[in-house]
Amino acid sequence: MKPSFAGKSLRLSASEIGVLAFTGLYMAIWLVTSFLLKNDEFLFYFLVMCLLIVAVGAVHLRVGLHVGALWGLSLWGLAHMAGGLLPIPDTWPIKGDTHVLYNWWILPGMLKYDQLVHAYGFGLVTWICWQCLSRAFAARDVAIRPTFGLLCLCVAGGMGFGAANEVVEFIATLALPGTNVGGYENTGWDLVANSVGCLLAATVIWGRRRASAHE
């Protein structure tokens, strides 16, 4: 598929259908499980996820995102679902009140599952920002390379979306009692994890383009 900022065909490829089917399956499981557990928090996030899926679909139709980005976003959604609903053994170290994957210390006192998901997800968003930027220029027959300034713009975009995520989580704490979001310190570490993921993504984009230029 030739990149174009003017839009893409509504006809879905096999890969795109696969992403939709996979996402729809775990979203359905998520919804049923939330009802069975009477988990109002995850019903809230289900609605947020539906809005995000529509938004991603609109961007994809406009830009034509790399299929790897689509799969990456779908897996990110699955990681969030598992984080809040999947129980872990009582012997695993956690930070919080419930033994779910979200609270698991992968490296005690250093790295939580939630932080890893944040870094992965908003690194992915940074890559998507780069795709949108490069396709916008390509539509005007202008080839760009990942300069320091343009990558800073993509990192700022990724971190901005990360901050928006924290706003959604804050709204959840106001609207729903007993959420598993965490406090101010958790928000701070989430933002740090977002920044690390965004910077790593920018480094990879720069490194890959530099490597291809020398081939």
N, C-alpha and C positions, 0 to 999 in steps of 0.2 A: 504494500500500500504506500503510495507516494504521500509524504507529509504535506499537509495543506492546512493553512489557518482558515481557509474559506469553508471548511466543513468536510465531512466524509459521508459515504453512502450509508443509508440506514440498514443495508443488508449486512448481517452479522457473519463473521467468519466462524469456523469451528472452534478456534481458541476463545473468541469472545463469548460464544454460547456456553463453552465449558466454564468460563469464569462466572457467568450469570447463574448457571445451574448449581455450581459449587456454593456460591454465596447464598442463593435462595434456599438450599438444603440446610445449611447451618443456621441461617436466620430463622427458618421454620422450627428447627430443634430448639433454638434459643427462646423463641416465643412460647412454645409449649412448656418448656422447662420453667420459664419465669412464672407462667400461670400456675403450674403445679406447686412451685415453691412459694407462691404468693409474694414474689420479689418485685415490688413496685419500682425499685431503682432501675432494674434492668428492663422493665417495660418502658421506662422513660428513655433509656439508652437505645432501645429498639426503635423508637420513633425518631431519635436523632440519627441513627444509622440509616433509616429509610430516606431521610432528607439528604444525607451525605451520598447515598447511592445515586439518587436522582441528580445531585450536583455533579458527581463524577461522570455520570452518563452524558450530561449536557456538555461538560468540558471535552470528553472523548469525542463526541459527535462534531464538536467545533475544531478540535486540534488533531485528533487521531493519536492518542497516547500509545506508547510502546506496550505491546501485550505483556511484557514482563512487569511493567508498572501496574497494569490491571490485576494481574495475579498477586503482585506484592500488596496491593491495597486490600484485596480479598483476604489474604492470609493475615494481614494486620487486623482486620475485623474479627477474624476467627480467634486471634491471640487475645483480643479484648474480651470476647465472649468467654473463652476458657478461663481467663484471669479472674473473672467474677463468679463463675459458676462451678468450676472444677475444684473439688476438694483435694487436699494434699494430706499426707500422713501427719499425725500429731507430733511425730518426732522431728519433722522438718522445721528449721528456724523460721520464724515469721516476725513481721512488725505490724501489729494490729490485733484485733480481737478474734478474727475468724481464720481458720485454716483453709484458705483458698489460695489458688495460684497467684493471685494479685499481690498477696502479702508475703510471698516467699522470698527469703534472703538466699539468692543463688550463691553469693559470697557474703557470709555473715558480716554485717556492719559496713559492707562496701558496695554491694550491687544487688538490687531487688529485681525481681521479674518485671515489675511494672516499669522500672527505669529502662530496662533493656528494650521493652516494647515501645516506649516513648522514643528512644534513640533510633530504633529501626524505622518507626513510622514516619517521623518527621525528617529523617534522612531521605526517605522515599519521597516525601512531599517536596523536598529541595530538588531532587532529580526531576520531578514532574514540573516544577517551576522552570527549570532549565529547558525542558522539552517545549513548554508553552512559549518561552521567550525565543528559542531558536526557530520554531516553526512560524512565529509571527514575523520574524525577519526574513525567513525563507520565502514566505508568501509575497514579499516585496523584492525578491531576487537579491537579497543581501545575505551573504554567508558570514556567520559570526564564529568566533572561537571563544573558549571559556577564559576570558581575561579576569584579572583580579576584581575589577569593578563589577562585571556582570555576575560573577560568582558570589560576590558580596550581596548583590541584589537578590539572588536566588536563596542564599542563606537567610537573609532578612525575611523573605517570603515564607520560608519553612518555619522560622522561629515565630513569625506573626501568626501563622496557622496554629502553632503550638500554644501560643498565648490565648488564642480563641478557644482552644480545647479546655484550657483552665477556666475560662469564663463559663463554659457549658457545665463543667464540674461544679463551679461555685453556685450556679443556678440550681443544680441538683441538690446541693446541701440546703438551700433555702426552701426548695419545694417539697423535699422528701425527708422524713425523719430517719435517723440512723443509717446514713449512707456510708459506704466504705471508701470514700474519696481520700480522707486524710486531712491534716491541718496545714498550717502555713509552711512548716518545714517540708512537708511532702510536696507542696506546690513548688517550692524553691528547687528541690532536687529534680522534680519533673522538668522544670525549665532548663536546668543544667543538662539533663539527659537529652532534651530536645536539641540544645546547642551543640552537644557533642555529635549527635547523629547528623545534624545539618552540616557541620564542618567536615565530618568524614565523607559525606556524600559529595561535597564540593571538591574535596581532595581527589576522590575517585574520578569524578568527571574531568578534572584538570589532567590527572595522570593518564587516563585513557586517551584523551585527545592528543596529549603530548606523545604518547607511544605510537598512535596511529600516524602522526605526522612524520615519524622517523622510519616508518615501514617502507 
